[in-house]
Amino acid sequence: MGVGEVLFAVVQPSNAMALFALVGAALRLMGLRLGNWCLAAAGIALLLFGLLPTGQLVLEALERRVPSELPLAEVDVIIVLGGYHPATNLLGRGIDPARIPLNQHGDRLTAGAALAARFPDAKLLLTDGGEPAGADLSAALVQALGIAPDRIIVERHATSTFENALLSLELLAPLGESRVVIVSSAWHLPRALATFRSAGFQNVVPWPVDFVSDGVPPWQNWPGSVAAKLSHADLAAREIAALVYYRLTGRIHALFPTAIGGGD
């Protein structure tokens, strides 16, 4: 885990709220008034991110930048972005296709496999690093679902959306100009598509899955689950932080890109 990952783990809403609460309680026990301010900060965070659907609203705003239905006539390559395998160490246990775990973003892989079945002449590029590589786990799973091995391209080194784009472009270079579909969570696709286009992809369209929005206004489900709201808040904070970082480093050319048109 890099320094950036550690820093974000500390400042993401759920962890920051818990940290402020613990520090505040400790300071109060020491008789320091600063503890009151820390406890107040934890309470405000709980209100904003645990009781109110703040994170969900942010993610839904990103999702609206992606067309939910796009006609697909011809497809040469289906690229499935990683992030749907839980951080579980499977080394030494072998890869059993019948027991490969997926997390809450598993729609990315299942939708990619469904598209591969729909377009039998298209290649399926799986890009996901880690140890073991998520792309290898995914390849074993989609083969068990009936996708022929000669249709699968495995990119097993990428650990970020930026690396997904660069390494996928390198692998697809021998194929020449291709009509590419990129499969990922709807809230992630604005950044992903902008990154892929900045990296050099020309003819790419999004295939959004794993929607946060269910078509019901968030207030109709209130109060709902505090844990679910905090999970959405953490996800939204991470994506906004990534958008800012990608914009500052020139990996995308707009802070809030759109997944249609020119890409930015």
N, C-alpha and C positions, 0 to 999 in steps of 0.2 A: 504494500500500500504506500503510495507516494505522499509527499508532504501535503499536496493539495487535497487528497482524499481524507487525510487525518484532520486537516483544518476544517473541511466542510462537515465532517462527522461531528465536530464540536459545535459548529454554529448552526446546523440545521435546526428548524423550529422545535421538534420534539426533544432533541438532546439539549438544546440551549435552555428550554423551559425547565427541564429536570435539573440542569446544572445550576441555574439561578435559584431554584427552590432549595437545593441542597446547601449551596453557599449561603443563602439567606438564613436558613435555619441554623447553620453553624455560627454565623455572625450574631444572630439573636441570642444564642446560648452564651456567647461571649460578652453579651451586653452592649454590642455595637449597633448604633442606629442604622448603619448602612445595610444591615440585614433586612430592615423593613423595605428599603428600596428594592433589594433583590427579590424579596417575596412578592412585592407589588408587580415587578417586571414579569415574574413567572405567572402571576394571575392574569395579567393583561395578555400574555402569550397564549395562555389557555383559552381565554375568551376569543381571541382573534383566530386561532388556528385549530382549537379543539372543539369549541362550541359553535363557531360560525364556519360556513363552508368556504372559507377564504381560498384554500388551496384548490378546491374543486373549481371555483370560478376562474382562477388563473389558468388552470389546465384546459378548461372549456374554451377560454378565449384563444388559446393556442390551437385547439382543435378546429375552431371556426376558420382558421387560415388555410385549411386543407379541404378540398372538395371531397365529400363523403362518397360520391358515386362518379366514377369516370369510366366511359366506355373503353374497353380494350379490344382492339381488332387483331393486332399482330404483336407478338412478344418474342424477343430473341433470348433475353436473359431476365431471370427473376432474382433479385438480390434481397436476401433476408438478413436484416441487421440483428446482431446478438443482443444479449441482455436478458434472456428468458430462462437461463439455467441458474438455479440457486447456487450460492457460493459454498458448494459441498465438495470436499476433497474425496474424489473417487479413485485416487491412485491406489493400485494394488488390488482393486476389487474387480477389474475388468470392466468392459462395456457391454451390458446386457440391454439390447434395444427395447426389451419389454419393461425395463425398470428405469429408464432415463428420466430424471425428474425435470419438471418445468415449474417456473414460478408464475406469478400473476400476469406476466407479460408473455405467456406461452402462446397467445393468439398469433404472435408474429410467425412462429414456426409452422403452426397448423394451417394458417392462411397461406403461407408460402407453398406448403405441400399441396394444398387444394388448387392453387394457381398452376403449379407444375402439372397436376393431373388434367387441368382444363386446357393447358397449352402443351401437348405432349412433345413438341419439337423444341421447346425452350430449354435452355440450361438453367440450373438452379445453383446460384452461388451463395454459399453459407459463410458469413464472415463473423468470426468471434474467437478471441484469444482466450487466455487463461491457462490453468494447469489442473486437469487436462483441458485441452482446447475445446471450447464450447462448440466450435464448428465440427469437430470430430464426433462429439456426442450427437449433434444434430444430424450429421450425415448417416450415422447408424440408425437413428430413429426414422428418418424419411425413407431410407431403404426398406426398413421393416414395414413402412406404410405403402410400399409398392413403387417407389421412384427408382428407376434403373441407375446403377452406380455410374454408368458412362455419361449421365446427364448432370452429375453433381460436381461442382467445383468447390473445393474447400480452401478457405483462407483462414489460417489458424493463428495468426500473429497479432491481429488488431486488438487494441484495448481501449479504443475511443472511436467516436464517430469520424473524426478526422482521419484516423488510420484506416477505418473501414473504407473510406473513399479512396485514399491513395493506393492502398494495397489491392483493392478490387479493380481499380483502373489498370494497374500493372498486370493483373491476371487476365483481364479481358482484352488487352491490347492486341493479341494475335487474332482476335475475332473481327477486328475492324469496327466500323460504325454499327452499333447495335441498338435495337429498341429495348430499353431497360425499364423494368418496373422495380421500384424499391418498396419493400414491405417493412413497416415499423409501426409503433404506436402513433396514433393520430397527433398527440401533443408533441411528439418528438420529430415528426416529419418536416415541419418548417425549417428547423435547423439542419436536419439531415439532408434534405434536398438542396438547400443553399450550399452546404458544404460539398456535396457531390458535384454540383455545377461549378463551383469555384475550383475544384480539383481538376476539372477538365471534361466531365461528362456532359454530353450535349442533349441527347434524346432520352430523357428520363421522365417518368411520371410516378406519382405517389400511389401507394395502395394502403390507405390507413386502416388500422385495426386497433384493438385494445382501447376502445373509447372509454373515457371517464364519464362523459355525458350519456345519460340514458333517456334523454328527451323529456324528463320531468324536472321542473324548476327546483333548485336545491332547497328552497324554503318549504316545499311541500313535504320533504322528507325530514324536516327538523323535528326533534334534535338529532335523531339518528345515533350513529356510533362515534364517540370521541376518537377512538383508535383509528377508524377509517378516515376521519377528517385530518388527523395528524399525519397519517400516511400520505394523503393527498398534498398536505402542506409541505412535507419533506420533498416529495417528488417535484412539486412546483418550484420550490426554492432551488433545488438542484438544477432544474432546466433553465430557470432564469439566470442563475449563476453561470451556467455553461454558455448561454447566449451572449452574456456580457463578455466572458472570456474569449469566445470565438470572434466576437466583433473587434475587441481590442487587439487581438493577434492577427487580424486580417483574414481569418479563415472563412468568414462570411462578410457580406458587404452591407448588411442592414441589421439593426439590433433585433427587429421582429420581422424576419423574412416571411414571405408567403410561399406556399408549396406549388403555386401555379405560375404561369407566365414566365418571366425571365428568371425566376428563382430567388430574387432578393427584394 
